């Protein structure tokens, strides 16, 4: 499994808009609900639905003299807040039964035409994630990717091929980094095993229904450039179906964790097989995930692996109301704790109705996590001995 170079040279890619790769690639082909608003003129941030980007973002060409210097620069943003309650909160590191917090307060600037393009996303954000303690946006921003979590420069050599470099969204997984980009507010169990942002360089190629991306980067934001990742996707049935394969692996050794990752993740491999089907008001995306986490060199321990599966579904009732759901299962084996103790497993379900009127939206959500084969002290609850957790939350905001 460690010899990833040959694997990725033939089988890595991404389906990003304007050739930019991103996770949840299959969902970018999702069919819009009836009479949905026209697509926004900006390709990013990527949105898997049910929310949609502002179809008429402000552009700096409206300011005399600016366009001559910068070209046409679009300015957009997102402001969202959340109230959340939960059972079996972790006593350490200071988790609580309830929260009121900012989940996103960000501005996005991007240039999307010409041979030289760029993207900058800046602000504060949090990552409400199933089955783990919540971290406030004020703490999470500094502890993860800083006030500029994503930014890159892009050279478009032609309509089919481009190269980007900077702080890039991961190619792995079927969910994006930030709450408003995804079907559900909280991130899932599989998402928690995946990288989110990597520093590096990435080449993207698109030819009809085929999209391929290959990246050299620092994996789980380790700042050690010894990871290769990629994704390949193919659309068929007129774009109604997409099949994608993604993978990432460390080609050397990284002796530390960073940005919320563990030492073992920085020395591991992760693979996805993702299928997405759209039909009328339905978007259905099952995906499979496999990880291997290698023990610290010299520790005498062997490899720990996890096998996971998830199904993400959205149904659009009309222009205003959508309903999304997610079901997941994760099973781990080996001598390392990558979940709720050595050899533990867990399943979850999440239900998220969404109401959106123009740029405003409200999303209530209920979720449940149940863990099995846990290790005392490593599970849920005040002492780490509980095996389940219910949450209810409501996120509201505006897409600028």
C-alpha positions in Angstrom: 0.0 0.0 0.0 2.9 2.3 0.5 3.8 2.4 -3.2 1.4 5.1 -4.2 3.4 6.7 -7.0 2.4 4.2 -9.7 -1.2 4.1 -8.5 -1.7 7.9 -8.7 0.1 8.5 -12.0 -2.8 6.7 -13.7 -5.7 7.1 -11.4 -6.0 10.5 -9.7 -8.3 13.5 -10.4 -11.0 15.9 -9.4 -14.1 17.5 -10.7 -13.7 21.2 -9.8 -15.4 24.1 -11.5 -13.2 25.9 -13.9 -10.8 23.0 -13.6 -10.2 23.5 -9.9 -10.3 20.3 -7.9 -12.1 19.9 -4.6 -13.8 17.1 -2.5 -17.4 16.1 -2.9 -16.5 16.2 -6.6 -19.4 14.1 -7.7 -21.9 16.4 -6.2 -20.8 19.3 -8.4 -22.9 17.7 -11.2 -26.0 17.6 -9.0 -29.2 18.5 -10.6 -30.7 21.7 -9.3 -34.3 21.7 -8.0 -37.1 23.0 -10.3 -36.7 26.7 -11.2 -33.5 27.0 -9.2 -31.6 30.3 -9.5 -29.0 30.7 -12.2 -25.5 29.6 -11.3 -23.3 32.2 -9.8 -20.6 33.6 -12.1 -18.0 32.5 -9.5 -16.9 28.8 -9.2 -15.9 28.9 -5.6 -16.5 28.2 -2.8 -17.7 24.8 -4.1 -21.2 23.9 -2.9 -22.7 20.4 -2.8 -26.2 21.8 -2.0 -28.8 22.3 -0.8 -27.5 25.9 -0.5 -26.3 27.9 -3.5 -23.8 30.6 -4.1 -25.0 34.2 -4.6 -25.9 34.4 -8.4 -25.0 38.2 -8.5 -21.9 38.8 -6.4 -20.3 42.3 -6.2 -17.4 42.8 -8.5 -14.6 45.4 -8.2 -15.0 46.4 -11.9 -17.7 48.7 -10.6 -15.0 50.8 -8.9 -13.3 53.1 -11.5 -9.7 52.3 -12.1 -9.6 49.0 -10.1 -10.2 46.8 -13.1 -7.2 48.2 -15.0 -5.0 47.1 -12.1 -6.5 43.8 -10.9 -8.9 42.7 -13.6 -12.4 41.7 -12.8 -12.4 40.7 -9.1 -15.5 39.2 -7.5 -16.2 39.8 -3.8 -18.6 37.5 -1.9 -18.9 36.1 1.6 -20.8 34.1 4.2 -22.0 34.9 7.7 -23.6 32.1 9.7 -24.3 31.4 13.4 -25.4 28.3 15.3 -27.1 27.3 18.5 -26.5 23.7 19.6 -27.4 21.3 22.4 -26.1 17.8 23.0 -26.1 14.8 25.4 -23.0 13.2 26.9 -20.7 16.1 26.4 -17.0 15.4 26.9 -15.6 16.7 30.2 -12.2 17.0 28.6 -11.3 19.3 26.9 -14.0 21.4 28.4 -17.0 20.4 26.1 -20.4 21.8 27.2 -24.1 20.8 26.9 -24.9 23.8 24.7 -23.3 26.4 22.5 -24.1 29.6 20.7 -21.4 30.5 18.2 -20.4 31.9 14.9 -19.8 29.0 12.4 -18.7 31.1 9.4 -17.7 34.8 9.1 -15.7 34.9 5.9 -15.0 37.1 2.8 -14.0 35.6 -0.6 -12.1 37.5 -3.3 -11.4 35.8 -6.6 -10.4 36.5 -10.2 -11.8 33.9 -12.5 -10.8 34.8 -16.1 -7.6 35.2 -18.1 -4.4 33.0 -18.0 -3.7 34.1 -14.4 -6.4 33.7 -11.8 -6.5 33.6 -8.0 -8.6 32.9 -5.0 -8.5 34.1 -1.3 -10.9 33.1 1.5 -10.4 34.8 4.9 -12.2 35.0 8.2 -13.3 32.9 11.2 -14.9 29.5 11.1 -15.7 26.4 13.2 -16.1 22.7 12.4 -19.1 21.2 14.3 -18.3 17.5 13.8 -20.3 14.4 15.0 -19.0 12.6 18.0 -16.2 15.0 19.0 -16.1 18.0 21.3 -17.0 21.3 19.7 -14.4 24.1 19.4 -15.5 27.7 19.2 -14.7 29.6 16.0 -12.4 32.0 17.9 -10.3 29.1 19.0 -10.7 26.8 16.0 -9.5 29.4 13.5 -6.1 29.9 15.1 -5.7 26.2 16.0 -6.4 24.9 12.5 -5.7 26.8 9.3 -5.6 30.4 10.4 -7.5 33.5 9.2 -6.8 32.6 5.6 -7.7 28.9 5.4 -7.7 28.7 1.6 -5.8 30.7 -1.0 -4.1 29.9 -4.3 -2.8 31.2 -7.6 -3.8 29.6 -10.8 -2.2 29.5 -14.3 -4.7 28.4 -17.0 -2.6 27.1 -19.8 -5.7 26.4 -21.9 -9.4 25.4 -21.4 -8.4 21.9 -20.4 -5.3 22.2 -18.3 -4.3 24.4 -15.4 -2.0 24.4 -12.4 -2.7 25.9 -9.0 -0.5 26.4 -5.9 -1.1 27.6 -2.4 -3.4 26.5 0.5 -5.7 24.0 -1.4 -8.9 22.2 -0.5 -8.4 18.5 -0.2 -9.1 16.1 -3.0 -10.3 13.5 -0.5 -13.8 12.7 0.6 -17.4 13.6 -0.3 -17.8 16.6 2.0 -16.2 20.1 1.9 -14.5 21.9 4.8 -17.1 24.5 5.8 -20.7 24.0 7.0 -22.5 26.0 4.3 -20.9 24.0 1.5 -22.4 20.7 2.5 -25.7 18.9 2.7 -25.5 18.8 6.5 -24.3 21.4 9.0 -22.2 19.0 11.1 -19.3 17.2 9.4 -19.5 13.4 9.6 -17.5 10.5 11.0 -15.8 9.8 7.7 -15.0 13.5 7.2 -13.2 13.5 10.6 -10.6 11.0 9.2 -9.8 13.1 6.1 -7.5 16.0 5.4 -9.2 19.4 4.8 -6.5 21.8 3.6 -3.0 21.1 2.2 -0.2 23.4 1.1 1.1 22.4 -2.2 0.8 22.4 -6.0 -1.8 20.7 -8.1 -2.3 20.0 -11.8 -5.9 19.7 -13.2 -6.9 18.3 -16.6 -10.4 18.1 -18.0 -11.6 16.4 -21.2 -15.4 16.1 -21.7 -16.7 13.9 -18.9 -13.3 13.0 -17.6 -11.4 15.1 -15.0 -8.0 14.3 -13.5 -6.1 16.0 -10.8 -2.7 15.2 -9.2 -1.2 17.1 -6.2 2.1 17.2 -4.3 1.4 18.6 -0.9 1.9 18.4 2.9 -1.0 16.1 3.6 -2.7 16.9 6.9 -1.2 20.4 6.9 2.1 19.1 8.3 4.3 21.6 6.4 6.4 18.6 5.3 6.0 18.1 1.6 6.0 14.3 1.3 2.4 13.5 0.3 0.9 12.8 -3.1 -2.9 12.9 -3.6 -5.3 12.8 -6.5 -8.7 12.0 -7.9 -10.2 10.8 -11.1 -13.9 11.1 -12.0 -16.0 10.3 -15.0 -19.5 11.5 -15.7 -22.0 9.5 -17.7 -25.7 9.3 -18.5 -25.7 12.9 -19.6 -24.1 14.1 -16.3 -26.7 12.4 -14.1 -24.2 9.9 -12.8 -20.5 10.3 -11.7 -18.0 7.8 -10.5 -14.9 9.0 -8.8 -11.8 7.5 -7.1 -9.6 9.6 -4.8 -6.5 8.7 -2.8 -3.7 10.2 -0.7 -0.6 8.8 0.9 2.6 9.8 2.7 5.7 8.8 0.8 8.1 9.3 3.8 7.8 9.8 7.5 6.3 12.8 9.4 7.1 12.7 13.1 4.3 14.9 14.4 0.7 15.9 13.9 -0.7 19.4 13.1 -3.9 21.4 12.6 -6.0 18.8 14.5 -4.4 15.8 12.8 -2.6 13.0 14.5 0.8 11.6 14.1 -0.7 8.5 12.6 -2.8 10.4 10.0 0.4 12.1 8.8 1.9 8.7 8.2 -1.1 7.0 6.6 -3.0 6.5 3.4 -6.7 7.1 2.6 -8.8 6.0 -0.4 -12.4 6.8 -1.6 -14.7 5.4 -4.1 -17.6 7.8 -4.7 -20.7 7.5 -6.8 -23.3 10.2 -7.3 -26.7 10.0 -9.0 -29.0 12.9 -9.7 -32.6 12.5 -10.9 -35.0 15.4 -10.8 -35.3 16.6 -7.2 -33.0 13.7 -5.9 -29.3 13.7 -5.3 -27.9 10.4 -3.9 -24.2 9.9 -3.1 -22.9 6.7 -1.5 -19.2 6.5 -0.9 -16.7 4.0 0.5 -13.5 5.0 2.5 -10.5 2.9 3.5 -7.6 4.2 5.7 -4.3 2.8 6.9 -2.5 4.5 9.7 1.1 3.5 10.3 2.7 3.3 13.7 5.5 5.6 14.7 8.7 4.2 13.3 10.5 2.1 15.9 7.4 1.7 18.1 7.1 -2.0 17.3 3.3 -1.6 16.5 1.8 -2.6 13.2 -0.6 -0.9 10.9 -4.1 0.2 12.0 -6.9 0.4 9.4 -10.5 1.6 9.1 -13.2 0.7 6.7 -16.1 3.1 6.3 -19.2 3.7 4.3 -21.7 6.6 4.0 -24.8 7.6 2.0 -25.6 11.3 1.5 -29.1 12.2 0.2 -30.9 15.5 -0.7 -34.5 15.9 -1.9 -35.7 19.3 -3.1 -39.4 19.8 -2.4 -39.5 23.2 -4.1 -37.3 26.3 -4.6 -37.3 27.0 -0.9 -37.4 23.7 1.0 -34.9 20.8 0.8 -34.3 17.8 3.1 -30.9 16.2 3.4 -29.8 13.1 5.3 -26.6 11.2 6.0 -25.9 7.7 7.3 -22.4 6.4 8.1 -20.6 3.4 9.6 -16.9 3.2 10.6 -15.1 0.1 11.7 -11.4 0.1 12.9 -8.9 -2.7 13.5 -5.3 -2.7 14.7 -3.3 -1.6 17.7 -3.8 2.2 17.4 -6.9 4.2 18.6 -8.3 6.0 15.5 -11.9 6.3 16.7 -13.2 5.5 20.3 -10.5 3.1 21.4 -8.6 0.2 19.8 -10.8 -1.8 17.5 -13.9 0.4 18.1 -16.7 1.1 15.6 -19.5 3.7 15.3 -22.5 4.6 13.2 -24.3 7.9 12.8 -27.4 9.4 11.2 -28.0 13.1 10.5 -31.2 14.8 9.2 -31.1 18.4 8.0 -34.1 20.4 6.5 -33.1 23.6 4.7 -35.1 26.7 4.0 -33.5 29.3 1.7 -35.0 32.5 0.5 -32.7 34.4 -1.9 -29.5 34.9 0.2 -31.0 34.0 3.6 -31.3 30.5 5.0 -32.2 28.5 8.1 -31.1 24.9 8.7 -32.3 22.9 11.8 -30.5 19.6 12.3 -30.7 16.5 14.5 -28.0 13.9 14.7 -27.1 10.7 16.6 -23.8 8.8 17.1 -23.5 5.3 18.6 -20.1 3.7 19.3 -19.3 0.0 19.8 -16.3 -2.0 21.2 -15.1 1.2 22.9 -12.2 1.5 25.3 -13.1 3.0 28.7 -12.1 6.7 28.8 -11.8 7.0 25.0 -15.5 7.1 24.2 -18.2 9.8 24.8 -19.6 11.5 27.9 -17.9 13.2 30.9 -15.6 10.3 31.6 -15.3 8.9 28.1 -17.4 5.8 29.0 -20.7 6.6 27.3 -21.5 5.1 23.9 -23.9 7.5 22.2 -24.7 11.1 21.7 -27.7 13.1 20.5 -27.4 16.6 19.1 -29.9 19.2 18.0 -28.8 22.5 16.4 -30.0 25.3 14.2 -27.7 27.3 11.8 -28.9 30.5 10.1 -27.1 32.9 7.9 -26.7 34.9 4.7 -24.7 34.2 1.6 -23.3 37.5 0.4 
